[in-house]
Amino acid sequence: MDDEYCFTMSSLSRRLDAAWHQAVIKNQIINEFEAAWADPSGSWAKGDRIAYGVKYIEEQFVYYARNLSQSVDIKGATAQKYVHSSSTQTKYLCRLNSYRALRPGAIKRSQQHQTDIPADASRCRFYCQDRTHPLSLLRRSPLLSVPLKHYIWNAYYNVAPLETTGHFLWIPTQRSDAAQNDAARGGIKPENNTLPHRPQQLTPAIVEDAVQLFSQLSGQLSSQLFGQLSTSVLSFNALQAGASVNHIHFQSIYSHQPLPIAIARTTEYNGYQLSANYPAQSAIFSPTQPLDTLLLYIEKLQKAYIPFNLAMLSEKIFVTARTKNNISLPNFSGEGYATLEICGAILVTDRAAFEAVTAALVERALHETTLPARKIIDALCYGEQR
Ligand SMILES: [Zn+2]
């Protein structure tokens, strides 16, 4: 890591970065699981034991995968390219990461509804009540615990990291007021003894905390340097909009380049700021303004059962409503569209799909998987801003 990059990180990001590096060096970002399906190229059979994650090799963080059942390393492919749309003047980032196909729960999604994920704690895929499960969050030491206004938030590593430099799950745990009471009584309980199961739905307290977390990850919002300090993307995928676990969680990665959604022009409509000339039209909110309008917008979407993606990046909060079907188009099989795709960073897991991606396909996919913010405002919010 060079000094300049280090210098531009906020103190929370620096602590998180250091914790990630330590965990990789100690081989903690490697997980073992059973392959749910056979690899078409023969690298693994259904049921094989696979170890997968990030390792520190020759002074670099690299993806690592090994078929333990067959005692062979799995050589995955990574690559990236930009595809440029002349009609919207947008340059989409397209990344190939075949290691992601190995992740637990990876399935070949077809062009249809994402299936419902049960809300009950006993079937939670973070195994928040079952320490005996190998992938239980209770067995992962949090990289950091961050006390925010309403909850103490734990950062965990993602078992299938999108970036070798860090991919984090942010999970609200104990309530901050309860922790203060514990402290007053003489001691705070170890945070990973308690992991209350809450569904993947936003409440005003969770959103308020997430905005505070984003500002801490990004540096001081009031600072003139904020734009330069903003290296983190904090995101939330609602159910039916890319979430694969029905337990409240945000994710963050470092963004090494500005994402297309944040560069697109904006326009104003009925008091809302919307993206313009971008195929996924989002409502855009400011983390430095009162959150009432954002909270109301989210509440309306949730009450109407409209799935959505929320992304905090580049000093802004983007909320993008989704259609319930077309979660992935045929050319992007294997990965549904989640927040990063909506932001214009497309991830594919196989080489043929990577070669086939064009700007026209990306824009068609963004069109078909999103509902324009203008329609949402007309249907749900019009009149309430005045
Ligand atoms: Zn849970």
Residues whose N, C-alpha, C, O or C-beta is under 5 A from the ligand:
A	BS01	ZN	A121 C124 F126 C128 H197 H247
